[in-house]
Amino acid sequence: MQRILWGRATSSNVMKAVWALDELGLPYDRRDVGGKFGQTDTPAYRAMNPTGLVPTLQEDDFTLWESNAICRYLCAAHAPESSLWPQAPQARARVDRWMDAQQTVLNRPMSVVFWGLVRTPADKRDPAAIAQAVADTAKAYALIGAELTRHAFIAGDTLTLADIPWGVHVHRWFTMDFDRPEVPGLRAWYDRLLTRPAYRAHVARPLE
């Protein structure tokens, strides 16, 4: 099987997929597209992924887009016994809800903070918008903070797919230069993620 992951390494959504691939020990070839690399508006790429976003997973003649869907598929297709995505329906549902909650409650304010502080020149930033986004992001992290005061990872005592969507952003949260509100349990969880080779290799990288 030829497995290709299309997407630049600096994309948080690509980070989700490569982190999952490495945790599962699945070989793959990542190819840079998107951002400064372009190519996502080409007919060939749009034929694989009509959204024109990254990542896109290609396994022989099968293609899949949307980062959370890719993570779930990898577990279902190639590691059905993995604890990353437990088989018991209620345990799996707890993982799924936290995966999806990252997109609904964290993604918007965290994107404002990241783009405002990392990808916007200092003289063009909107301090008020960034400050509000920091507060909103802290509220989102407080949701998993409550879970992390009870167990080591978001959905229990072992790493699951629930940790991946949130984990790709928490490195940025602790790396950017601003006064961040304290969220109980969050830093200890981040430190646990840093002990994982796949996280250090693909997520805990310089911000750009």
Helices and strands as residue ranges (DSSP letters): E 3-6, H 12-23, E 29-31, G 35-37, H 43-48, E 56-59, E 62-65, H 67-78, H 89-101, I 102-106, H 107-117, G 122-124, H 127-148, H 163-175, H 186-193, H 197-202
